[in-house]
Amino acid sequence: MYEYYKSKIDFYHRLMIRDILSEISREGINEQQSIYITFTTKYPGVSIPRFLQEKHTDSMTIVLQYDFEKLQVDNTGFSVVLYFNKKASKIRVSFFAIQSFVDIESDFSISFTPVSHEAYKSLPDIQHDNSVDNVMEGNVLYFSNFVNNNL
């Protein structure tokens, strides 16, 4: 039961990251905000240019702050164009590859253990779990409803 609970909490934290990035893709990022995302580079659903793969063989941290474009978010991950040495590079990251997510302005950070490659194939897309609708009212997440409805 405890492992199931931990996996549900992990899942909803990743869902929250999806929602934060979706909002940034629609509305932009404010001048004070800096988002640091560390991810596993050799994970299914991760795509980075070869020169970055050679430099970051296990993990990489990207910063969404001033100089990024075309942030696109879907139910499995996100893609973004970042600049390295004034060269545009598209990066694609699976939500399940994320190791940490830090929002400096909000004083928020969270760390994850990436889901194993074997377990990855059995996971649903984030969109397929609509149970968050049953525990949200406005901007408040009621854990009592979550526990009663989902465990």
Beta strands, then each sheet from edge to edge (+ up, - down):
strand 1: 35-40
strand 2: 59-64
strand 3: 68-73
strand 4: 77-84
strand 5: 87-94
strand 6: 98-103
strand 7: 108-111
strand 8: 136-137
strand 9: 140-141
sheet 1: 2+ 1- 6+ 7-
sheet 2: 3+ 4- 5+
sheet 3: 8+ 9-
end
